[in-house]
Amino acid sequence: MWERMIDRRLSDSQLVSLYQNGNQEAFEMLLNRHKSRIYTAIYLIVKDRYTAEDLLQETFIKAFKGLKSFDSG
C-alpha cells in the first residue's frame, strides 16, 4: 500500500506523534535525522567504529520500543 510522503519540515515531536499513531516512516525520518550526530557522540566515547555501530543500533532499538509509550505532556 502506498503512503503519502512525510513533510521533512515536521518537528521531532510531530514525528513522534505520527509514529505513535502507527506511521513507521516517521520513525525512519527521526532515525535519519539524528543518527549521524548520535553515532559521532558514541564514537568519541568508545573510539571504535564497530562498537559505536553496535551501540547506535542498540540506542535506536530502545528508542523504537520506548517511543510507543512516550507521553510528551
Wavefront OBJ file of the C-alpha trace (Angstrom):
o trace
v 0.000 0.000 0.000
v 1.286 3.465 -0.916
v 1.593 6.007 1.889
v 1.998 9.714 1.393
v 5.429 11.161 1.959
v 6.000 12.833 5.312
v 6.836 16.529 5.195
v 10.518 16.868 6.152
v 9.758 20.171 7.892
v 7.848 18.432 10.686
v 9.336 18.780 14.159
v 10.661 15.812 16.091
v 7.645 15.907 18.407
v 5.282 15.848 15.419
v 7.168 12.854 14.014
v 6.938 11.081 17.389
v 3.175 11.630 17.390
v 2.884 10.228 13.882
v 4.974 7.207 14.865
v 2.852 6.614 17.962
v -0.164 6.553 15.661
v 1.351 3.798 13.540
v 3.380 5.648 10.918
v 6.679 3.728 10.606
v 8.048 6.255 8.112
v 8.034 8.882 10.875
v 10.456 6.818 12.987
v 12.657 6.262 9.943
v 12.786 10.015 9.408
v 13.733 10.579 13.059
v 16.457 7.949 12.759
v 17.885 9.513 9.602
v 17.690 12.992 11.106
v 19.715 12.085 14.209
v 21.840 9.003 13.517
v 24.942 10.878 12.369
v 25.190 13.076 15.468
v 24.427 10.200 17.815
v 26.976 7.955 16.093
v 29.623 10.684 16.372
v 28.939 11.176 20.080
v 29.154 7.445 20.723
v 32.317 7.080 18.627
v 34.043 9.904 20.522
v 33.413 7.984 23.732
v 34.259 4.423 22.661
v 36.803 5.210 19.897
v 35.949 2.028 17.999
v 33.862 2.025 14.831
v 32.299 -1.403 15.301
v 31.416 -0.814 18.947
v 29.956 2.588 18.038
v 27.816 1.000 15.314
v 26.543 -1.661 17.736
v 25.734 0.933 20.378
v 23.995 3.139 17.814
v 21.810 0.205 16.801
v 21.008 -0.583 20.441
v 20.166 3.066 21.069
v 17.659 3.192 18.231
v 16.136 -0.163 19.183
v 15.485 1.227 22.666
v 14.077 4.431 21.173
v 11.885 2.426 18.804
v 10.432 0.438 21.706
v 10.190 3.376 24.118
v 8.539 5.914 21.826
v 5.346 3.863 21.559
v 4.606 4.568 25.221
v 6.241 8.029 25.458
v 3.908 10.777 26.669
v 5.185 14.251 25.844
v 2.910 16.030 28.150
l 1 2 3 4 5 6 7 8 9 10 11 12 13 14 15 16 17 18 19 20 21 22 23 24 25 26 27 28 29 30 31 32 33 34 35 36 37 38 39 40 41 42 43 44 45 46 47 48 49 50 51 52 53 54 55 56 57 58 59 60 61 62 63 64 65 66 67 68 69 70 71 72 73
